[in-house]
Amino acid sequence: MAPGVEHDRSGGEIGGPNGAAAPFAATQLLSRSQGHDRIDDPYTGWRALRQQAPVQKLDLMAAAGLGSDADYRGVGGLVDVYTVFSYDIAAQILRDNRRFHMAHPWPGEDLPRIGRISEAIGRSFLDMDGPDHRRIRALLQEAFSPKSLQRWMADLVLPVINGRIDTFADRGRADLLREFTHVFPVAVITGILGLDDGFVEEFHVRAEALLGAMADWDAAVAASAWLEDHLATLLQERRRHPGGSDIVSLLLAAEVDGDRLSDEEIYPFLKLLLPAGADTTFRGTSNLLFALLHDPAQLDEARRHRELVPSAVEESLRWEPPITVEPKSTVEDVVLGGVAIPAGSVVTVCIGAANRDESAFVDPERYDIHRPRTPPHLTFGGGPHICLGQHLARMEMVAAANALFDRLPGLQWDPDAPEERVSGFSFRAPAALPVVFD
């Protein structure tokens, strides 16, 4: 090990004396800022709170010692914060963008000022509601058409996934988190952007820095500026050579009723796409593999009956969502679960709790690849703000599981490895996925 650097428990360097960090280091810093090293099971506490009352005046993030959903800047107690733990009320809020807005207001709006990640990225379509949101989303959806997804699957997703497996397939053992799930999603996203492979690691570090805005605001601002500089160059290049199939070219060409996206609308979306596509898919795929590897019978069943793989993916997204909370703002006075909530409050939707609500799911603590898909999990949100990249994420997770089953016969958890767990509060994933195979 090199002198003067901190190391994680697997021996990898996670930061040098000058503050430089590799992509995995940036991810670990984000995870630790979200309780990865001290919160293993938030679900038991959430279940107890839900059984007390489905809606409570409670700042869930602050109660966990992770900042506040009302004030990411640390000023303290700017507005009241309520948390929703039940499935039915959570689903109601996610579908209702008239009374509940995305909780990322901007100067001049008479709503609580929260959402440091959005402040670092710039105002994206996630921070909008009503006509502005509908306009931007309609233009963005042009770039996420089924035709684009099919092309990305054949030309990018499968080659990237198999290329990563090539690096360890002959070894007989690997840490699938460090060597696979952490690296392939960002390679897919940068490939979709049309970036050269040499930029993958630098973009990965900046993407994680944006997500870590609560932990290191200055690093997030610097990452945002760096990304915008490079994206500006990319947009100029695509304008000089139009007609490409990468997402930047598609966004520049997108048109609905004569309307097009401006550069100021494209930049925030691309800066949002990087961390959303890289980190969320990494955590989702890691949690999927953790669930299957810790249940050999279901692992074997999914391996033998591939039609079950999409169900395994959906169940893992319910059972261990990569992101467990979503804050909203109340536009008017509302009553939820018998609780009167004034306008201008923050309402935190605890997706992790809602996805394990016993009133919606039978035996919700159990991971079951045969579970019916109704009611649907809430991991991708709902209503007008449902995740734009949900189909891409699902496609990547299914492709990753199938490729591992195809390429690594006898895949199983390494019996000699130390015990691991999925941990964290709002961002959840295991620390490692040690496996052996034939």
N, C-alpha and C positions, 0 to 999 in steps of 0.2 A: 504494500500500500504506500502511496506517495505521502511524504511528510506534509503537515500543515493543512490537511483537509479533513473534513468530517466524513464518516462512513456510515452507511445504513447497516442493518443487521445482517445483510447478505454479503457485505464486504465491498459493495460498489461505492465509488466516490460520489458524493452528493453535493459537493461545493468546495471550492478552493478558497485560499486566503484573500483573493481579490474579488470575491463575490460571484465569480463566474460559476455557472451550473449547467450540467448536461440536462437534456429533456427529462430524464427520470428524476433528477434532483428537483427540478421545478415542480413536477407532479407530487413528489413526496412532501415538499414544503406546503403545497396547497392542501394535501390530505391532512397533514399535521395541524394546519390552521383550522381545519374542520373536525378536529377531535379524533383523527385516525388512531392516535397512540393512546387514547383513553376511553373511547366510547365504542363498545362492541355491540351492545344490544339496547338500542333505544326503543325497540318495539314493546317490551314488557311495560315500560313506563307509559308509553303512548296508549296501550290497551287499558291500563288502569285509569288514565285520564279520560278516555272515551267512555268508560263505564260510569265514571262520575257524572259527566255531561259531555254531549257531543260538540258543544261550542263553549269556550271559556275565555274570559279576559286574561290572557296569558301571553307573554312574549316568549315563545318557545326557544328561540335562539339565545336570548339573554339568559333564560333559565339554565341553559346548557353551558353558559360561560363562553359563548361564541359570538359576542356582539349582539346587536339588536336588529330586528326586522324593521324597526321604526327609524333607526338612526345609524347607518353604517359609518358615519363620520365620527362617531364617538362623542357627540355633543350631549346626548343623553335625554331620553324621555320626551321626545318632541310631540308624540301623539300616542293615543291608546292603541294597543295591539291585542288582537283576538286571534285565537287559533281554533281551527276546525279539525276534528278527528274522525268524523263519521263519513262513510262513503256517500250516502245520499245527499248530504248538504255540500260536501266537497264537489260532487258532480254538478250540482245545481250552480254553484259559484263559477266553476270553470266554463259552463255553457252561457253564462249571463254576462255579456260585456257591456250591458247598459248600466247596471247598478254597480258592477265591479270592474274596475280598470286595472290594467297591468300596473303594478306598484313601482313604477319608475318615472315619476313626474319630473318636470323640467321647470326652470325659472318662469314665474308668471302663472303657473298652474296652482290653484288653491287645493292642493293635495299634499300628503306627507312626502317629504323629500327623502327618498331612500333609493338604494340600488346603485352602489358604487361601481359595479361591473359595467352597467349601462353608461354611467358617466364617463368611464374610461374609454369605452368603445365609441361613444357618440350615439346620437339618437337614431336607433334602428326602428324597423317596423314593429318590433316587440314593445316599444315604448309608446305606441300609438293605438288609438281606438277609433271606431266610427269610420267616416269616409276616408281619412288618411290611411288608416290601416288596410282597409279593403283595396284601395288603389295600389299601394305598394305590394301587398301580398299577391294580388292578381298578376302583377308584372313578374314577381319572383317565381310564381308557380310555372311560368312559361319555361324556366330553366330546369324545373324538376318534373318534366313530363315523363310518362311511362317509356317513351322512346329513349330519352336520355338515360333513364335508369337501366334499361336493357343494354344500352351501349356501354355504360360504365361497368356493368357487371362483367361483360365479356372482355372488354379492352383494358380494364384497370383493376377492378376488385379481385377477380380470380388470379391474375398474374401477380399482384402484390401479395396476396395471402400465400400463394404457393412459393413465391420467392422467399418469404420469411421462413416458411417451413423447411425449405431447402437448407437453411443455415444450421439446422440441428437435427434433421431427420435421420442421419446416419449415426448419431451419438448414443441413442437409446435412453436419454434422459434430458430434461430441459426445465427451465422455469418459464412456463408459458406466459407469465405476466411480463417479466422483463424482456423476453425474447420474441414475444408474439403479440399479445393483446395490447401492449403499450405502444407498439410501433406500427402495426399495420393500419389502424384507422387514420392516423395523421398522414401516412403515405398516400392513402386513398384521397383524403381531402386536398392535399397539395397537388396530387395528380389531377383531380377534378378542376383545380384552379389553373392547371397547365404549367406548373412550376417545375423547374429542373430538380432532379433528385438531390443535388448539392445544397438546396435550400431547405430541405425537410427539417433538419434538426433545429436550425435557427428559427424557423417559423413555429416549431413545436414549443420551444422555450418561451417565445413571446405569447403564444396562445395560453399557456399555463399561467404566465404572469398576469394576463388579463383576468383570468378566473380568480387569481389570488389577490384581487384589488383590496379586499377587506384586510388582508394580512400585510400587504406592502403596496400602498397607494402609489408611491413614487415609481416603483418598478412597473406598475400597470400603466401609468401615464407614459413612461418611456417606451414601453412595448407598443402601445397604441400609436405613438408617433412614428416608431420604426416601421411598423406594419403599413401605415398610411403612405409613407415615403416609397416603400417597395411596391405597394399596390398601385400607386400613381404611375410608376414606371410601367407596370404590367398593363394598365389600361391604355397608356399611350401606345405600347407595342401592339396590342390587339386592335386598336383603331387603324394602325398602319397596315395591319394584315387581317382584315375582317374575314368572317366566314368560318372561324374555327369551331370545334365542338366542345372546348373547355367552357366552364361555367362563366368565366369573365366575358368571353365572346358572346355567350348566350344572353347574359344580362344586358350587354350593350345593344344587342339586336332585339331584345324583348319589346313588344309593342302591343298595347291594348287600346283600341279605338283611337289610334294616332298618338297615344301617350307613351313616353319613354322614361326610363330612370335617369336621373342626373348622377353625376359623379358623387355628389354629397349624399345621395341615397344609396349608392352602391358600396361606398367605403364601409359604413357601419355594418351592413349585412355581411360583407366578406370578413370583417374582423369578428363578427359574431359566429360565422360559419366555422372558422378555424377551431376555436375552443369547444364549440358545441359538437362538431363532428369528430374531433380528436378525443377529447376527454370523456364525453358522455358515452360514446361507443366503446371506448377502452373499458370503462367501468361496467357498462352493460354486458359486454362479452366476457369480462373477467368473472362477473357474478354468475353468468350462465354456466361457465365451465366449473366454477367452484361448486355450484349446486349439483351438477351431474357427477363430478368426480367424487363427491361425498355421498353419492347414492349409487353404488355399483349396479344395482338391479335396473334402475331407470337409465343409467348410462348405457348399459348393454342393450336395453330395449330400443333406445333412440338410435344406437349404432346399427342395429339389425333392421329397424323399421324407420327409414328416413322420412317417411311422411309425418312422423311424430316430432321431427326437429323444429318446425315452426311453432308447434304447441309448446315445446320445451323452452323456446325463446320467449313466447308470450308469458309463460308461467314464471320465468326468471325475472322478467320485467315487473310482474306483479309482486313477487315474493321478495326481491331485493332490487328495488329501483335505484339506478345510479344517482339520482337526485331526489331527495325525499320531501322537500318543501317548496312551495311557490307562493310568494306574497302577492296580495292584491290590495287595491285601495277602494274604499266605499265612496261612491259618487253622491249618494243620498242616504238618509237614515234607513236602516234595514233591521229586520228581526230575523235572526237565524237560531233555530233550535230553542226558541223562547227567550233568547238574549237580544236585547235592544242594543244596536250598534250605531253610533252616530256617524254622519257623513264625515269624510276626512280621516277615518280610522284605517289602520292596516289590518287586513284579515289574512293570516297565514294559513294556506291550505296544506295540511300535513298529508301529503300523498302517501307516504310510507304507512301512516296509520290507516288511512282510508282503504288502501289496498289489502289490509288485513282485518277489515271490519267483519266480525262474525255474522252480522246481519245481512251481509252481501255475499260472503264466501263461506262454504262449508270447510271446517277445519283449516282456517286460513294460515296457521303457522306452518303447515306442511307444504313442502314443494312437491307438486303432483303434475306430471306432464300430461295426464289424462283429464285435467280439470276443464270443465266447459268454459268456453270463451265469453259466456254471458253470465253476469254482467262483465263488461270489459274493464280492464285495469285503467288507472288514471295516470299512468306514468308519462304519457305524451300529452297530458292536459286534455283539453276538450274545447268545443265551441269554436269561435272564430280564431282563437289563438292556438289551436292544436298544432303540435310541432310540425313545421314544414318539412323537416328532414326525416320524419318517422319511417317512411318506406325505405329510404336509403339505409338507415340504421338497422332495420329488420333484415334487409337484404345482406348486409355485411355480416351480421351475427349468424344467420343461417348458413351463409357461405363459409364462414370460419369454422363452424362446428362440423359441417360436412367434409371440408378439406382435412381437418384433423383426423376424423374417423377414417377417411380414405388413405391418408398417408402414414398414420401412426398406429399400426395394429397392436392390440393389447394395451392401449392407452389406459393408464390408471394413476391414481395419486401415489406419489413416491412413499412407500411404507417407512423408509428411513428418514424422511424429512420431518422437521419439527411441525407441531400442530399450527395451522393457520386459521384465520377467521375473517369474515367480512366485517369491516369496522368503519367508523366514521359517523357523522351525524347527518349533515345535509348532502355531502358527497361520500358515497360508500363504495368500497371495493376491498378485496383482500390485499395483503402486502406481497404475496407471492403465490405462484401456482406450480409447485414442484411435481413433476410427473416422470414416470418411466414408461417405456414402450418397447416392443420387440424391434 
